[in-house]
Amino acid sequence: MKIGFLQMRSKFGEIKLNVKKALGLLERVNDAVIVLPELFNTGYIFRNKEELISLSEKVPGGYTTKQMKKIAKKNNLHLVFGLAQKVSEKVYNSAVYVSPGGKVDSYRKVHLYDREKLLFDHGRAFKTKSIKGAKLGFMICFDWMFPEAARSLALKGAQILCHPSNLVLPWGQDAMKLRCLENRVFGITANRIGVERRGTVRLEFTGNSQVVGPDGEVLISVGDRSESLKVVDVDISEADDKDINANNNVMEDRFPSYYSMLTRK
Amino acid sequence: MKIGFLQMRSKFGEIKLNVKKALGLLERVNDAVIVLPELFNTGYIFRNKEELISLSEKVPGGYTTKQMKKIAKKNNLHLVFGLAQKVSEKVYNSAVYVSPGGKVDSYRKVHLYDREKLLFDHGRAFKTKSIKGAKLGFMICFDWMFPEAARSLALKGAQILCHPSNLVLPWGQDAMKLRCLENRVFGITANRIGVERRGTVRLEFTGNSQVVGPDGEVLISVGDRSESLKVVDVDISEADDKDINANNNVMEDRFPSYYSMLTRK
């Protein structure tokens, strides 16, 4: 199975321009699972809730999802991309999934980062999606900080962590290597590049999008300069082998009964 | 508070020799928390259960713990060191704690690595210890692989992860940086160096003992060659600050109610 990422710059507020650019890159690939960055269609630094609402979209009815459904169908792609999802009065920082057949689902980011807390509502569940040949798990950017996110997805059977990101902290990509290793799953981190300035806020996105394997090794990556789409052919069943030697299995060796602290506040 | 590690070679089966070497290094330091390697007094590759039993010791009554109590008292040290702990018919891979005042406690390794499973009984709880000015949490070597171990300790209030190790896999030290970062605690990994050969089994221990801070940064480390004792003066209260920006706190931002998978098998 081919899996990969689309790394790009986004221009704040220019949804059609950003989507068009993504579609141009997606034209080049067929028969693959591709992850795009978090909020790839809008940019990141919303001045206030009103601005966020004005740039949010319904799923599946909104412009971005409709466009992505077209290319997914045309090129036989499973796509995972970030957008601001409007659900009645609430707005979520979501990862939308669209299938080649037109199915749509979304994960609403649980662990919101910094000012996102002032703008978005947080999601309330970790989510997986079975597609032909693989089970996807969804997490967004800062979810990497909490080992519970990737672990919950792996325990639900996710074989590939689909991780749309707008990473600005220096540790995210390295952390994902350990998240993949400790759960023995694949991970696709699709990050933005470039600088976004709005008023006094300036953020530099760190690029270095990557696909990581169950051994924690980086299978493909790019730097922090190029807008690109990269895919790698992997054997997804490797994520089902949780053994790390003749006596250890990272899932069977867990002792849930000693982990009771983890579900307490 | 001064915290640090003792990194050394151990000669298999030569308890008195190994303890003597450790004592020689410990003579040079006062008023500190020092972590020693896993099974530092016996070496690691036991041929069978009988050999393990013959090299195991009672705690606090055994030879090694008695010797460590003497130096702890003399130099005002809090020591954490690994040994094979005999408890009636069972043997645990334990981290023993001794205080300057002669108090003794032990943590029994929960996540046993590879052939350890054929030899040792596993522990059944994560453990912390309050000392003057800090709360210690205990984990041993391969416990690093399971994020639940460090997280459980941090949730119990541990400010310093004391991590006696015999690391042979390439990821342990890097993983501990993330364990410290994701929990915003200090971590002391004390590793062995050198090669141990017994029969057909050969293991090379990776050294690179380190003290990591709550930002995931390595505060002190050594390579994989020198037998040495290193300490660094740290402000333990940094581990109480779980904020990473004005809006995020790595503990308060957890959503235990969404983590129910973690306590299921």
Interface residues (C-beta under 8 A of the other chain):
Chain A: V110 H111 Y113 D114 R115 K117 L118 H122 R124 A125 F126 F142 M145 F146 P147 E148 R151 S152 L155 K156 W171 D174 A175 L178 L181 E182 G216 I244 N245 A246 N247 N248 V250 D253 R254 F255 P256 S257 Y258 Y259 S260 M261 L262 T263 R264 K265
Chain B: V110 H111 Y113 D114 R115 K117 L118 H122 R124 A125 F126 F142 M145 F146 P147 E148 R151 S152 L155 K156 W171 D174 A175 L178 L181 E182 G216 I244 N245 A246 N247 N248 V250 D253 R254 F255 P256 S257 Y258 Y259 S260 M261 L262 T263 R264 K265
